[in-house]
Each structure stands twice: as C-alpha cells, then as structure tokens.
Amino acid sequence: MVKLIKSLNYWGTDNFSNVLKMELLELDVNNLPLDKATTAGKFIKDSEIGITVLAISENEENIKAKIGVMFTETQWAYCCGEEEPMTSNAYCEVKITINKLTANTIFIVL
C-alpha cells in the first residue's frame, strides 16, 4: 500500500498541493492505476508524467484530492519486428484518499 507521509505532514499548510504533487511524481508509475485509463494498450510508458492538483477537501478521517494526470500510453504492434511501438498522449483524473492517521492512500480513476 502506498503511504503519502510527506503530504500528510504538510496537510493544512500552503505547501500541501506542491508536496502532494512532488510526492506523487516520486512514486513508481505502476503505483498509480493509470492502466485503467488507457484506451488502446494498457501499457504506460516509463517516462515522466504530469500532475495537476484540481481539488482538495477533507473529512474527519481522510484528506481527499482530485488530480489530473498526463501520461504516455504505449501501443505495442508486432507487425514489424524492428519498429518502435506507437505512443499517444493520454489524460485521466484520479481521486486520492489519504487516511489522516496512517497515511495509507487509495487511488481511484474517475
């Protein structure tokens, strides 16, 4: 399970959005459920992703954020052995829920 400890530590400060974004960018891309947002191949290119924090809220137990994620989707084509795979830019929105006590984090593609 992913724990966004840095983000939890910055909750309630002006830097929360920046810390959340930085901590998400430090994660392995496979920790985010981006495969659920692919259209053609379910392969996410191991390259930089872009993240925008769209909304933030809280309740007694959780911090909630909605983010936009820009990433590159790879479409493997096996017709020509030496040909590079096709790529396309993709975008999805992800709901993040961070437990205030444990920092355990849940990601859901919207």
ABEGO torsion letter per residue (X at the ends): XBBBAAAAAABGBAAAAAAAAAAAAABBAAABAAAAABAAAGBBBBBBBBBBBABBBBBAABBBBBBBBBBBBBBBBAABAABBBBBBBBBBBBBBBBBAAAGBBBBBBX
